[in-house]
């Protein structure tokens, strides 16, 4: 089967455009449908260079569209990244992009190394139903206190299935249970890195100042996974070249305290303009993060010179024209930002643009 790019328009109940998707065609004119709406599709014949109109009988199989194309998009949001083991709790929001005239049901999935059912945590429910007109529901997760030295544990909340609405397969949020039976160390991670901003117009204007500059629009996004604030005064960021000379690319100013669950974004330079999800925003003290596309290692040290984390660019693309970000945020592997969203970067926020 051949994969081609097509744009399809629903004609069943709405004129809403289905985004261009990779579609697998079983035949030129007639295909077995995997969703019920009738569609018209324009197929481009690469050999003849002609556009062929496929009639209403044509259906196609997509790699990421489910049966509920007509419903609102379903997303998840957590107001915090961590809760304390001592009966800490938070409400996970299930949101619809718009109200619906029909019921929408959502079944949640739970994974991670934390165990539910009253062992490490409890959840109020894993199935929610939106009545017509409702757009937000919440479920409550509450940690269970114990005296075991387990270390911090992770809960991954995703969407297992839904009816009346649509969702991306990777939709999920991460929540950490902070163990109070062990001594906590700094829980700072790199969540997103932009070392190769796009040079196409303003597509690479990550700092939002209205102009593109390679060295200024590079950025690092760190997130404090702890429930407690983290003082990073005097911490230093290096690229490979500057690490060899002992000259930091950026020295974090005195008084910089990252609140629990929040982000710190460091741009190469410029005058950042935007809310950036309420994150702390700084520009490098050297004027250049100097992250080399062809291969580099970013090193973060604390004020005592201890290495907190490193990130090796070498295995990644040397010309991505977008950031690399964890997916899911906080716990996932790094992937190019545009893999699952139209955005090329999201400094200070989650992949979908929501704040930490």
C-alpha positions as CSV (number, residue, x, y, z in Angstrom):
1,X,0.0,0.0,0.0
2,X,1.1,3.5,-0.8
3,X,1.1,6.4,1.6
4,X,0.1,9.7,0.1
5,X,-0.8,13.1,1.5
6,X,-4.5,14.0,1.0
7,X,-6.9,16.6,2.2
8,X,-10.4,15.3,2.8
9,X,-13.7,17.1,3.4
10,X,-16.6,15.6,5.3
11,X,-20.0,15.9,3.7
12,X,-22.0,13.9,6.2
13,X,-23.1,16.2,9.0
14,X,-20.6,19.1,8.9
15,X,-18.4,21.0,6.5
16,X,-15.5,20.8,9.0
17,X,-12.2,20.1,7.3
18,X,-10.4,16.9,8.4
19,X,-6.7,17.8,8.7
20,X,-4.4,16.5,6.1
21,X,-3.3,13.0,7.1
22,X,-1.2,10.1,5.8
23,X,-3.8,7.8,4.2
24,X,-3.4,4.2,3.1
25,X,-5.3,3.5,-0.1
26,X,-6.4,0.0,-0.8
27,X,-7.6,0.8,-4.3
28,X,-7.9,3.8,-6.6
29,X,-11.6,4.3,-6.4
30,X,-13.1,2.1,-3.7
31,X,-11.6,1.5,-0.2
32,X,-12.8,-0.3,2.9
33,X,-13.9,2.5,5.4
34,X,-12.7,2.5,8.9
35,X,-14.9,5.4,9.9
36,X,-18.5,6.0,9.0
37,X,-18.7,9.5,7.6
38,X,-18.8,9.8,3.8
39,X,-16.0,11.9,2.4
40,X,-14.8,13.3,-0.9
41,X,-11.0,13.1,-1.3
42,X,-8.6,14.5,-3.9
43,X,-5.9,12.0,-4.7
44,X,-2.8,13.3,-6.5
45,X,-1.5,10.9,-9.1
46,X,2.3,11.4,-8.8
47,X,3.0,9.5,-12.1
48,X,0.5,11.4,-14.3
49,X,0.6,14.6,-12.3
50,X,-3.2,14.7,-12.3
51,X,-5.7,15.2,-9.5
52,X,-8.4,12.5,-9.4
53,X,-11.7,13.2,-7.8
54,X,-12.9,10.2,-5.7
55,X,-16.7,10.1,-5.2
56,X,-18.8,9.5,-2.2
57,X,-18.1,5.8,-2.3
58,X,-14.5,6.4,-1.5
59,X,-13.4,5.9,2.0
60,X,-9.8,5.7,3.3
61,X,-7.9,4.3,6.2
62,X,-5.9,6.8,8.3
63,X,-3.2,6.4,10.8
64,X,-4.5,8.7,13.5
65,X,-8.2,9.5,13.0
66,X,-10.8,7.6,15.1
67,X,-14.5,7.1,14.6
68,X,-15.5,10.2,16.4
69,X,-14.3,12.8,13.9
70,X,-17.4,15.0,14.4
71,X,-17.0,15.3,18.2
72,X,-15.0,17.8,20.2
73,X,-11.3,17.2,21.0
74,X,-10.6,15.7,24.4
75,X,-7.6,16.8,26.4
76,X,-6.2,16.2,29.9
77,X,-4.6,18.7,32.2
78,X,-3.0,18.5,35.7
79,X,-2.5,21.7,37.7
80,X,0.6,20.2,39.4
81,X,3.4,17.9,38.4
82,X,3.7,16.2,41.8
83,X,1.8,15.5,45.0
84,X,3.2,14.5,48.4
85,X,2.9,11.0,49.7
86,X,1.3,12.3,52.9
87,X,-2.3,12.1,51.4
88,X,-1.5,14.8,48.8
89,X,-4.1,15.1,46.1
90,X,-4.9,16.9,42.9
91,X,-7.8,17.1,40.4
92,X,-7.0,16.0,36.8
93,X,-9.2,18.0,34.3
94,X,-10.8,16.3,31.3
95,X,-11.6,19.1,28.9
96,X,-13.7,19.2,25.7
97,X,-12.6,21.7,23.0
98,X,-16.3,22.7,22.5
99,X,-19.7,21.7,24.0
100,X,-21.6,18.9,22.3
101,X,-25.2,18.3,21.7
102,X,-24.8,14.7,22.7
103,X,-23.2,12.8,25.6
104,X,-19.5,12.3,25.6
105,X,-17.9,9.5,27.6
106,X,-14.3,9.2,28.4
107,X,-12.5,6.1,29.9
108,X,-9.1,6.8,31.4
109,X,-6.1,4.6,31.5
110,X,-3.5,4.4,34.3
111,X,0.1,3.3,34.1
112,X,3.5,4.1,35.6
113,X,5.3,2.5,38.5
114,X,2.9,3.7,41.2
115,X,0.2,1.2,42.1
116,X,-3.4,2.2,42.4
117,X,-6.3,0.6,44.3
118,X,-5.3,2.0,47.6
119,X,-1.6,0.9,47.5
120,X,0.1,4.0,46.4
121,X,-2.9,6.1,45.4
122,X,-6.6,6.2,44.8
123,X,-8.5,7.8,41.9
124,X,-12.1,8.9,42.3
125,X,-13.2,7.3,39.0
126,X,-11.7,6.3,35.6
127,X,-14.9,6.9,33.6
128,X,-16.6,10.2,33.1
129,X,-19.7,11.3,31.2
130,X,-20.3,14.8,29.9
131,X,-23.9,15.7,29.6
132,X,-24.8,17.8,26.6
133,X,-23.3,21.3,27.0
134,X,-20.7,20.4,29.6
135,X,-17.0,21.0,28.7
136,X,-15.0,20.1,31.8
137,X,-14.9,17.2,34.3
138,X,-12.4,16.4,37.0
139,X,-11.2,13.2,38.7
140,X,-9.3,13.3,42.0
141,X,-6.1,11.4,42.6
142,X,-5.0,11.1,46.3
143,X,-1.7,9.6,47.5
144,X,-1.7,6.9,50.2
145,X,0.8,7.4,53.1
146,X,3.1,4.6,54.0
147,X,6.5,4.1,55.7
148,X,8.2,2.3,52.8
149,X,11.3,3.9,51.2
150,X,10.1,3.5,47.6
151,X,11.5,6.7,46.1
152,X,9.3,9.0,44.0
153,X,6.8,7.1,41.9
154,X,5.0,8.0,38.7
155,X,1.3,7.9,37.6
156,X,0.6,8.2,33.9
157,X,-3.0,9.2,33.1
158,X,-4.1,8.7,29.5
159,X,-7.3,8.1,27.5
160,X,-8.2,4.5,26.9
161,X,-11.3,5.1,24.9
162,X,-14.1,7.7,24.2
163,X,-17.4,8.0,22.5
164,X,-18.8,11.3,21.1
165,X,-15.4,12.9,21.1
166,X,-11.9,12.5,19.6
167,X,-8.4,12.4,21.1
168,X,-4.8,11.9,20.1
169,X,-3.5,8.5,20.9
170,X,-0.6,10.0,22.9
171,X,-2.9,12.3,25.1
172,X,-1.7,11.9,28.7
173,X,-0.4,13.7,31.8
174,X,2.2,12.6,34.3
175,X,2.0,13.0,38.0
176,X,4.7,12.2,40.6
177,X,4.2,11.0,44.1
178,X,6.9,12.5,46.2
179,X,8.1,9.9,48.8
180,X,8.5,11.5,52.3
181,X,10.4,8.5,53.6
182,X,13.6,9.3,51.7
183,X,15.8,12.4,51.5
184,X,14.8,14.3,48.4
185,X,17.5,15.5,45.9
186,X,16.9,18.2,43.3
187,X,14.3,16.9,40.9
188,X,15.1,19.1,37.9
189,X,14.8,17.7,34.4
190,X,15.4,19.1,30.9
191,X,11.9,18.9,29.2
192,X,12.6,20.7,25.9
193,X,15.5,21.9,23.9
194,X,15.7,24.1,20.8
195,X,19.2,24.0,19.3
196,X,18.2,24.6,15.6
197,X,15.4,27.2,15.2
198,X,13.8,27.3,11.8
199,X,15.3,30.1,9.5
200,X,12.1,30.3,7.5
201,X,10.6,33.7,8.2
202,X,9.5,34.0,11.8
203,X,8.9,30.2,12.2
204,X,12.0,30.2,14.4
205,X,11.1,33.2,16.6
206,X,10.9,31.1,19.7
207,X,11.6,34.0,22.1
208,X,8.7,36.0,20.6
209,X,10.5,39.2,20.0
210,X,9.4,39.6,16.4
211,X,12.6,38.6,14.7
212,X,14.6,35.5,14.0
213,X,18.1,35.1,15.3
214,X,19.7,31.6,15.5
215,X,21.7,32.2,18.6
216,X,19.0,34.2,20.4
217,X,16.1,31.8,19.7
218,X,17.8,28.7,21.0
219,X,16.4,27.7,24.4
220,X,16.5,25.2,27.2
221,X,13.4,24.4,29.3
222,X,13.9,22.9,32.7
223,X,11.1,21.7,35.0
224,X,11.2,21.3,38.8
225,X,9.4,18.0,39.4
226,X,9.3,18.5,43.2
227,X,6.4,19.9,45.2
228,X,9.0,22.1,46.9
229,X,10.6,25.3,45.4
230,X,14.2,24.8,44.1
231,X,16.8,27.5,44.6
232,X,19.1,27.4,41.5
233,X,21.1,30.5,42.3
234,X,24.6,30.3,40.8
235,X,23.9,27.2,38.8
236,X,25.7,27.1,35.4
237,X,24.9,25.9,31.9
238,X,27.7,24.9,29.5
239,X,28.1,23.6,26.0
240,X,31.0,21.3,25.2
241,X,33.3,24.0,24.1
242,X,32.8,26.2,27.1
243,X,32.9,23.3,29.5
244,X,36.4,22.6,28.3
245,X,37.4,26.2,29.2
246,X,35.4,26.4,32.4
247,X,33.4,29.4,31.1
248,X,29.7,29.1,31.5
249,X,27.3,30.0,28.7
250,X,24.8,31.0,31.4
251,X,25.1,31.6,35.1
252,X,21.7,31.6,36.7
253,X,21.3,34.8,38.7
254,X,21.1,34.9,42.5
255,X,17.6,34.7,43.8
256,X,16.3,32.4,41.1
257,X,13.9,30.0,42.7
258,X,11.8,27.6,40.6
259,X,8.4,26.9,42.3
260,X,7.4,23.3,42.6
261,X,6.1,21.9,39.4
262,X,7.1,25.0,37.3
263,X,9.6,25.7,34.6
264,X,12.7,27.8,33.9
265,X,13.3,28.8,30.3
266,X,16.7,30.0,29.2
267,X,16.9,31.7,25.8
268,X,20.2,32.4,24.0
269,X,19.4,36.1,23.9
270,X,17.1,38.8,22.6
271,X,14.2,40.3,24.5
272,X,11.7,37.5,25.1
273,X,8.1,38.6,24.7
274,X,5.3,36.4,25.9
275,X,3.8,34.7,28.9
276,X,5.6,31.4,28.3
277,X,3.1,29.6,30.6
278,X,4.1,31.6,33.6
279,X,7.6,30.1,33.6
280,X,10.7,31.9,34.8
281,X,12.4,33.3,31.7
282,X,16.1,34.3,31.4
283,X,18.6,35.0,28.6
284,X,22.1,33.6,28.7
285,X,24.6,35.7,30.5
286,X,27.2,35.1,27.8
287,X,24.7,36.1,25.0
288,X,24.9,32.7,23.4
289,X,24.0,29.1,24.4
290,X,26.1,28.0,21.4
291,X,24.3,24.7,20.9
292,X,25.9,23.0,17.9
293,X,23.5,21.3,15.5
294,X,26.2,18.8,14.4
295,X,26.8,17.5,17.9
296,X,27.1,19.0,21.3
297,X,26.6,18.2,25.0
298,X,24.7,20.5,27.3
299,X,25.8,20.3,30.9
300,X,24.1,21.8,34.0
301,X,26.1,22.2,37.2
302,X,24.9,23.4,40.6
303,X,26.6,26.2,42.5
304,X,29.1,23.8,44.0
305,X,30.2,22.5,40.6
306,X,28.3,19.2,40.8
307,X,26.9,17.9,37.5
308,X,23.1,17.9,37.8
309,X,22.3,16.7,34.3
310,X,23.7,16.5,30.7
311,X,22.1,16.2,27.3
312,X,23.8,14.9,24.2
313,X,22.6,16.4,20.9
314,X,24.8,14.1,18.8
315,X,22.2,11.3,18.3
316,X,19.5,13.7,17.2
317,X,18.9,15.4,13.8
318,X,21.4,18.0,12.8
319,X,18.7,20.1,11.0
320,X,15.3,19.6,12.7
321,X,14.2,23.3,12.4
322,X,12.2,22.7,15.6
323,X,12.7,21.8,19.2
324,X,13.0,18.3,20.7
325,X,10.6,17.7,23.6
326,X,9.7,14.9,25.9
327,X,6.4,13.2,24.9
328,X,4.6,12.8,27.2
329,X,5.9,15.8,29.0
330,X,8.2,15.2,32.0
331,X,8.5,11.4,31.6
332,X,8.6,10.6,27.9
333,X,11.4,10.1,25.4
334,X,12.6,13.1,23.3
335,X,11.0,13.6,19.9
336,X,10.7,16.4,17.4
337,X,8.0,18.8,18.5
338,X,6.1,18.6,15.3
339,X,5.6,14.8,15.5
340,X,2.2,15.3,17.2
341,X,1.4,18.9,17.0
342,X,1.5,21.8,14.5
343,X,3.7,23.8,16.9
344,X,7.5,23.9,16.3
345,X,8.2,24.6,20.0
346,X,6.5,25.4,23.3
347,X,8.9,27.2,25.7
348,X,7.6,27.3,29.2
349,X,4.5,25.1,28.5
350,X,3.5,21.5,27.9
351,X,3.5,20.3,24.3
352,X,-0.1,21.4,23.8
353,X,0.6,24.9,25.1
354,X,-1.0,24.5,28.5
355,X,1.1,25.7,31.5
356,X,2.9,23.4,33.9
